[in-house]
């Protein structure tokens, strides 16, 4: 390998030169894609998948306007690895630093790119990002401490053919607990969201390769066949160049690594890039058999000459891994000390309310209605330092300037990648597998400790990390396996609450999102002042469907951003209900209970309305680029080019291709593309007006606007306000037992 010329810098942060605003305008939408050959709905941005890579320069101000066009899920964006110094409200963690963004709402994120290196963005909302909402984020250094000619980015992930709401529901179930509490097995591995990625390279060049593990569960191991790697950065921290040689690199979910590779002197052949997901994590440590024919590998290629064949991946006979504790930060920052506050986290599994959960010090994380940062900002200076006001979010309060040492004891049979928001931490100690739990002593590394923001903690072992509490805010510390996040393997660091009066307040559009969701945005975990926590969430969600927002909103269903400003529902407006036991975000509300104080009661849709009919129904309601729940009362067969959408399971179908019309929703018999049909006569019609009160949704066999119909020939009730819709199949023409008319339509019964 050619000699690499590394430049010594006095510091890692170069002068900010020619800083500019980078403005991104994102509409989060559903897209049909087949990254491994199996087509399914995925989450994209501006109707494009994979989501775009973001590239900015050191010192740029990043402004991202995010509109939720999904229609059936709430969302949010976390900027993974960014410390958000003085901008903690922009961290993007739902129920922590913001409310979830409901369908049809928007939010602006603004922060400075004051760190260089490899980062990524992803939804931090209820297990959503494995469905595609993620992308690399690179901050380029104008004066890097090494020389290179070109650069490119690689993302590594596993992939599922089924969507997360279904998988989460099965994972967090009594049936799965009885079967061992195992995580769902991925269907494939992907490089750059593809099983056929190719990277064009030129001979005799040095490439800086940014590598991010954007996966959900297992770690990854990769090699560049025939090319050596020199590691120069981990998790945004420059390190002293580390040449890998005959060893291999591992990377855990949430981690990033940048390497330099020098290409061959000629273009006589192409070379494979080989990646495999960790079968130990998926099978061996879980004590379950590897299915026959299961393939954990994926191959990409360094393409020197497109006319040459693409070779097979290398054959590897042994795995000899690099230990990232051998890395030394380029600035050689000494270990922090003395320690002012030590936090010990004992982590293991438990059965809670009949489903598999993870616990931290005997407590599973339960998200609250009021984001923890909003509680810290509004509860008052005296109470902000009291962990009790934050509810069951496993809160740990630290003071400004303290050196904080965190001990993570992993009593579980599997590995866990722990990620800290708001900081990079020093790794003082990390055991091997079965290395035992912390006994009070820390060995000598022999060099300054590596700094990063995500560390893999071995099964039946421990890790010791340290950071200085110099970034006031509320920061999650959590396992970055998304199954485990949803199962409660999270702690919350309440950092320097005594200074929160000086911390940036949430912008108006962030508070408007809470009102639209709707969730309270001030007070303790229960939305009250003082220590009255009556009403705070204390029970785990035993019917977890991830980010599903029930029901969908009209603007989200069409997946089209309105040209005028979206006006969110006010906090005092009535909220449409969700099904009995069905997850509305993190926390289902009790049946027939208004979502906010003063809100009118609404009918609760019975559980049967979210269960699959025995046979396909032609009670079709179609929506552009999304789905809509409807009843199952007709008997005609489903048209062949209408696809069953796996997200819903009760007479819910979506078109094979998007359809467009000014008439937003219609149920019909045959037509499936092009213009929306004329009024339905198939005894399963649903038409929607665009306002509350004067133009409610009606369901019967002719088009109608104005008043609620006196009768419904297809025995279907439909109610709407604030651009939401829900139908059920009961009748005839009388209110089913257990239902209530919603107050806005009380005069239309």
PEWOGI-V69326 format. One record per backbone hydrogen bond with DSSP energy under -0.5 kcal/mol. NH is the residue of the N-H (numbers start at 1). CO is the residue of the C=O. E is the energy in kcal/mol with one decimal. If there is no record, write none. Layout:
BEGIN
NH_CO_E + NH_CO_E
END
This chain:
BEGIN
6_4_-0.8 + 7_145_-1.1 + 9_7_-0.5 + 14_12_-0.8 + 17_15_-0.8 + 22_61_-3.2 + 23_21_-0.6 + 24_22_-0.6 + 24_63_-3.2 + 26_24_-0.6 + 26_65_-3.3 + 28_26_-0.6 + 28_67_-2.9 + 29_27_-0.6 + 29_44_-2.0 + 31_42_-2.9 + 33_31_-0.5 + 33_40_-2.3 + 37_34_-1.4 + 39_37_-0.6 + 40_33_-2.4 + 42_31_-3.5 + 43_131_-2.4 + 44_29_-3.1 + 44_42_-0.5 + 45_48_-2.2 + 46_27_-3.5 + 47_27_-0.5 + 48_45_-1.2 + 51_132_-0.5 + 54_136_-2.6 + 56_138_-2.4 + 58_140_-2.2 + 59_113_-3.2 + 60_57_-2.3 + 61_20_-2.6 + 62_60_-0.6 + 62_111_-3.3 + 63_22_-2.9 + 63_61_-0.5 + 64_109_-2.9 + 65_24_-2.8 + 65_63_-0.5 + 66_64_-0.6 + 66_107_-3.1 + 67_26_-2.6 + 67_65_-0.5 + 68_105_-2.7 + 69_28_-1.6 + 69_67_-1.1 + 74_547_-2.2 + 75_101_-1.6 + 78_122_-3.3 + 79_91_-1.0 + 80_78_-1.1 + 80_120_-1.5 + 82_79_-1.8 + 87_84_-1.9 + 90_87_-2.4 + 91_88_-1.6 + 94_92_-0.7 + 94_124_-1.0 + 95_98_-2.6 + 96_93_-1.8 + 96_98_-0.5 + 97_93_-2.7 + 98_93_-1.0 + 101_75_-3.4 + 102_100_-0.7 + 104_68_-2.9 + 105_102_-1.9 + 107_66_-2.2 + 109_64_-2.7 + 111_62_-2.0 + 113_60_-3.1 + 114_112_-1.7 + 117_139_-2.5 + 119_117_-0.5 + 119_137_-2.5 + 120_80_-1.3 + 121_135_-2.8 + 122_78_-2.1 + 123_133_-1.8 + 126_124_-0.5 + 128_125_-0.6 + 131_128_-2.2 + 132_129_-2.4 + 134_132_-1.9 + 135_121_-2.1 + 137_119_-2.6 + 138_54_-3.1 + 139_117_-2.5 + 140_56_-2.9 + 140_138_-0.6 + 142_140_-0.5 + 144_141_-0.7 + 147_5_-0.9 + 149_206_-2.9 + 150_206_-1.6 + 152_208_-1.8 + 154_210_-3.5 + 156_212_-2.4 + 157_190_-1.9 + 159_188_-2.5 + 166_163_-0.5 + 167_163_-2.0 + 168_164_-3.6 + 169_165_-1.7 + 170_166_-2.0 + 171_167_-2.8 + 172_168_-3.0 + 173_170_-0.6 + 173_171_-1.3 + 177_173_-2.0 + 178_174_-2.3 + 179_175_-1.3 + 180_177_-1.3 + 181_176_-3.6 + 187_159_-2.6 + 188_159_-1.5 + 190_157_-3.2 + 191_194_-2.7 + 192_155_-2.8 + 194_191_-0.6 + 195_35_-0.9 + 199_301_-3.0 + 200_198_-0.6 + 201_303_-2.1 + 204_264_-2.5 + 205_202_-0.6 + 207_205_-0.6 + 207_261_-3.0 + 208_150_-2.6 + 209_207_-0.7 + 209_259_-3.2 + 210_152_-2.5 + 210_208_-0.6 + 211_209_-0.5 + 211_257_-2.5 + 212_154_-2.5 + 213_255_-2.5 + 214_156_-1.9 + 214_212_-0.9 + 220_251_-3.0 + 221_276_-1.9 + 222_249_-1.4 + 223_274_-2.0 + 225_223_-0.7 + 225_272_-2.3 + 227_224_-2.1 + 230_260_-1.6 + 231_242_-3.1 + 232_258_-2.7 + 233_258_-1.3 + 234_237_-2.2 + 235_256_-1.6 + 237_234_-1.9 + 239_232_-1.9 + 240_328_-3.2 + 242_231_-2.0 + 243_241_-0.5 + 244_229_-3.0 + 247_244_-1.7 + 248_320_-2.4 + 249_222_-0.9 + 251_220_-2.3 + 254_213_-2.5 + 255_252_-2.5 + 257_211_-2.7 + 258_233_-2.7 + 259_209_-2.2 + 260_230_-2.4 + 261_207_-2.1 + 263_205_-2.9 + 263_261_-0.5 + 270_309_-0.5 + 271_302_-2.1 + 273_300_-3.3 + 274_223_-2.2 + 274_272_-0.5 + 275_298_-2.3 + 276_221_-2.1 + 277_296_-2.0 + 278_219_-2.2 + 279_277_-0.6 + 282_278_-1.5 + 283_279_-2.8 + 284_279_-1.5 + 285_280_-3.0 + 286_280_-0.5 + 287_283_-0.7 + 287_284_-1.2 + 288_283_-2.0 + 291_289_-0.5 + 294_291_-2.0 + 296_294_-0.6 + 298_275_-2.3 + 300_273_-2.7 + 301_197_-1.6 + 302_271_-3.1 + 303_199_-2.7 + 303_301_-0.7 + 304_302_-0.8 + 308_305_-1.7 + 311_309_-0.7 + 316_314_-0.6 + 320_318_-0.6 + 321_319_-0.5 + 322_248_-2.6 + 324_322_-0.6 + 326_323_-2.4 + 327_324_-1.2 + 330_238_-2.3 + 332_329_-1.7 + 340_403_-2.2 + 341_403_-1.9 + 343_405_-3.0 + 345_343_-0.5 + 345_407_-3.5 + 346_344_-0.6 + 347_345_-0.6 + 347_409_-2.5 + 348_359_-1.5 + 350_357_-2.7 + 352_350_-0.7 + 352_355_-2.2 + 355_352_-1.7 + 357_350_-2.8 + 358_487_-2.8 + 359_348_-2.8 + 360_363_-3.0 + 361_346_-2.8 + 361_359_-0.5 + 363_360_-1.3 + 365_488_-1.7 + 366_392_-3.1 + 369_525_-0.6 + 370_525_-0.8 + 371_369_-0.6 + 372_95_-1.2 + 373_96_-3.2 + 375_371_-2.1 + 376_372_-2.4 + 377_373_-1.9 + 378_374_-1.5 + 379_375_-2.1 + 384_380_-1.9 + 385_381_-0.5 + 386_383_-2.2 + 387_385_-0.7 + 389_386_-1.5 + 390_387_-1.5 + 391_388_-1.4 + 392_537_-0.6 + 393_391_-2.1 + 396_492_-2.5 + 398_494_-2.4 + 401_469_-3.6 + 402_399_-1.7 + 404_402_-0.7 + 404_467_-3.0 + 405_341_-2.9 + 406_465_-2.8 + 407_343_-3.1 + 408_406_-0.6 + 408_463_-2.5 + 409_345_-2.9 + 409_407_-0.7 + 410_408_-0.6 + 410_461_-2.8 + 411_347_-2.5 + 411_409_-0.8 + 416_457_-2.1 + 418_416_-0.8 + 418_455_-3.1 + 419_478_-3.2 + 420_453_-2.2 + 421_476_-2.7 + 422_82_-0.6 + 423_420_-0.6 + 425_452_-3.1 + 426_466_-3.0 + 427_450_-2.3 + 428_426_-0.8 + 428_464_-2.2 + 429_464_-1.4 + 431_462_-2.3 + 434_459_-2.9 + 435_432_-1.7 + 436_460_-2.5 + 445_443_-0.6 + 452_425_-2.1 + 455_418_-2.4 + 457_416_-3.1 + 457_455_-0.6 + 458_456_-0.5 + 460_410_-1.0 + 460_412_-1.0 + 461_410_-0.6 + 461_458_-1.3 + 463_408_-1.6 + 464_429_-2.8 + 465_406_-2.3 + 466_426_-1.9 + 467_404_-1.9 + 469_402_-3.0 + 470_468_-2.1 + 473_495_-1.6 + 475_473_-0.5 + 475_493_-2.5 + 477_491_-2.6 + 478_419_-2.3 + 479_489_-1.9 + 480_417_-3.3 + 482_216_-1.7 + 482_480_-0.7 + 483_216_-0.5 + 484_481_-0.8 + 485_481_-1.9 + 486_482_-2.0 + 487_483_-0.9 + 488_485_-1.6 + 489_484_-2.7 + 490_488_-1.9 + 491_477_-2.9 + 492_394_-2.7 + 493_475_-3.4 + 494_396_-2.8 + 494_492_-0.7 + 495_473_-2.7 + 495_493_-1.0 + 496_398_-2.9 + 496_494_-0.6 + 499_496_-2.0 + 500_497_-1.5 + 502_499_-2.4 + 503_500_-1.1 + 510_507_-0.5 + 511_507_-1.8 + 512_508_-2.4 + 513_509_-1.3 + 514_510_-1.3 + 515_511_-1.9 + 516_512_-2.1 + 517_513_-1.7 + 518_514_-0.8 + 519_514_-3.2 + 524_528_-4.0 + 525_389_-2.3 + 527_524_-2.7 + 532_529_-0.9 + 533_531_-1.2 + 536_533_-2.4 + 542_540_-0.9 + 548_545_-1.6 + 549_72_-3.0 + 550_548_-0.6 + 551_549_-0.5 + 553_71_-0.9 + 554_723_-3.4 + 557_553_-2.4 + 558_554_-1.9 + 559_555_-0.7 + 560_555_-0.9 + 568_566_-0.8 + 573_570_-1.8 + 580_605_-1.8 + 582_579_-2.6 + 583_543_-0.7 + 585_548_-1.5 + 585_583_-0.8 + 587_584_-0.8 + 588_586_-0.5 + 593_590_-1.7 + 594_592_-0.5 + 599_596_-2.1 + 605_603_-0.6 + 609_606_-1.8 + 610_607_-2.1 + 611_608_-1.4 + 620_618_-2.7 + 622_666_-1.4 + 626_623_-1.2 + 630_650_-0.9 + 642_639_-1.7 + 643_641_-0.5 + 643_654_-1.9 + 645_652_-1.1 + 646_644_-0.5 + 648_645_-0.5 + 653_621_-0.5 + 653_651_-0.6 + 654_643_-2.4 + 656_641_-1.1 + 660_674_-0.9 + 664_662_-0.9 + 666_622_-0.6 + 687_698_-2.0 + 688_665_-0.7 + 691_695_-0.7 + 694_692_-1.8 + 696_693_-0.6 + 696_706_-0.9 + 698_687_-1.6 + 707_705_-0.7 + 715_712_-2.0 + 717_728_-1.3 + 719_726_-1.2 + 725_552_-1.0 + 726_719_-0.7 + 728_717_-1.3 + 730_715_-0.8 + 730_728_-0.8 + 739_736_-1.8 + 743_601_-0.9 + 745_742_-2.3 + 746_743_-2.1 + 748_745_-2.0 + 749_746_-0.6
END
